[in-house]
């Protein structure tokens, strides 16, 4: 079992920055990849960014490329999402995801609100 706790959400004006953190506990040794997803009001959940825990290979949604950066600290079992040049369309609940060898896990979500 893996438990994920997100932090760092909040409200910011367009053009601002936020940094999200996701700390994993429990059977974190089983995690192969971690990522961030988001769900905007009235829309389906979508992938934002993912990172492979071994090697650090990353993947981004086209809408955030060049603005967001995902990173991880394996020693702390934590993944980060640095979000720069935020836009109102980035407003959503952001969820941390961890993919283990057999199961996937989700955090409770953290709200990010970007005002114009």
JOWOTA-V261039 format. One line per field, one symbol per residue. ss: DSSP state (h for helix, s for strand, l for the rest). burial: # if it has 9 or more other C-alpha atoms within 8 Angstrom, else .. Layout:
ss->???
burial->???
This chain:
ss->lssssssllssssllllssssssssslhhhllsssssssllllllssssssslllllssslllllllsssssshhhlssssssllllhhhlssssssssllllssslllssssssl
burial->.#####.###.###.##########..#..##########......#######..#.#.##..#..######....############.###########....###########.
